[in-house]
Amino acid sequence: MLNSIILGILTIVLALAFSLLHLAAAFAAMKQKNYSLGNKCILVGSCLTSLALAIFYFVPVATILLWIVGSSIVCYGAYWNGRQKGSLNISHHIVRVALAILITLLFILL
């Protein structure tokens, strides 16, 4: 019982940090008038992941699906930004994808 509560809190904290940090990054880029496809993808994906967190306790299956779609869009947008700027940092993208997969697995375990 206690492990389930700790797992739930850990999942929500990690997912909230992932979602809100990408949302803040997208808004910061938009504020600087950088309306590239990558930044738009990060904005849309982080909005989807935020929506997934908002409906977590009401529709768990939709949460998992929205999270997978949203985090995939965020990862693609970040990859696209790096590719367009010519400064593709592979390790950064590997960490982002690994964190998204970890959070997805934690959602499935809940």
C-alpha positions in Angstrom: 0.0 0.0 0.0 2.7 2.5 1.0 4.8 1.5 -2.1 1.8 2.3 -4.3 1.4 5.8 -2.8 5.1 6.5 -3.1 5.1 5.3 -6.7 2.1 7.5 -7.5 3.6 10.6 -6.0 6.9 9.9 -7.8 5.1 9.5 -11.1 3.1 12.7 -10.7 6.1 14.7 -9.7 8.3 13.5 -12.6 5.4 13.9 -15.1 4.6 17.4 -13.9 8.2 18.5 -14.0 8.6 17.1 -17.6 5.4 18.7 -18.8 5.8 22.1 -17.1 9.5 22.5 -18.0 8.8 21.8 -21.7 5.8 24.2 -21.6 7.9 26.9 -20.1 10.6 26.3 -22.7 8.0 26.5 -25.5 6.6 29.8 -24.2 10.0 31.3 -23.8 10.8 30.5 -27.4 7.5 31.9 -28.5 8.1 35.1 -26.5 11.4 35.5 -28.5 9.3 35.3 -31.7 10.8 31.9 -32.6 7.8 30.1 -34.2 9.7 27.1 -35.6 8.0 23.8 -36.1 10.0 22.3 -33.3 8.8 24.9 -30.8 5.2 24.5 -31.9 5.6 20.7 -31.5 7.0 21.2 -28.0 4.1 23.5 -27.1 1.4 21.1 -28.4 3.1 18.1 -26.8 3.5 19.7 -23.4 -0.2 20.9 -23.5 -1.2 17.2 -24.2 0.9 15.9 -21.4 -0.6 18.6 -19.1 -4.1 17.5 -20.1 -3.1 13.9 -19.5 -2.1 14.8 -15.9 -5.4 16.7 -15.4 -7.5 13.7 -16.2 -5.2 11.1 -14.5 -7.7 10.1 -11.8 -10.8 10.2 -14.0 -9.7 8.3 -17.2 -6.5 6.3 -16.6 -6.3 4.7 -20.1 -6.8 8.1 -21.8 -4.0 9.4 -19.6 -1.6 6.8 -20.8 -2.5 7.4 -24.5 -2.3 11.2 -24.2 1.0 11.0 -22.4 2.5 8.7 -25.1 1.3 11.0 -27.9 2.3 14.2 -26.1 5.7 13.1 -25.0 6.4 11.7 -28.5 5.5 15.1 -30.0 7.7 16.9 -27.4 10.7 14.6 -28.2 10.2 15.1 -31.9 10.0 18.9 -31.5 13.2 18.9 -29.5 14.9 16.7 -32.1 13.7 19.0 -34.9 15.0 22.1 -33.1 18.4 20.6 -32.7 18.5 19.4 -36.3 17.4 22.8 -37.7 20.0 24.7 -35.6 22.8 22.3 -36.6 23.7 21.6 -33.0 22.2 18.1 -32.5 23.1 16.9 -29.0 22.3 13.2 -29.1 22.9 12.6 -25.4 20.3 15.3 -24.5 17.7 13.6 -26.7 18.5 10.1 -25.3 17.9 11.4 -21.8 14.7 13.1 -22.8 13.4 9.9 -24.5 14.5 7.7 -21.6 12.7 10.0 -19.1 9.5 10.0 -21.2 9.6 6.1 -21.4 10.2 5.9 -17.6 7.3 8.1 -16.9 5.1 6.1 -19.3 6.1 2.9 -17.6 5.3 4.4 -14.2 1.8 5.4 -15.5 1.2 1.9 -16.7 2.3 0.4 -13.3 -0.2 2.6 -11.5 
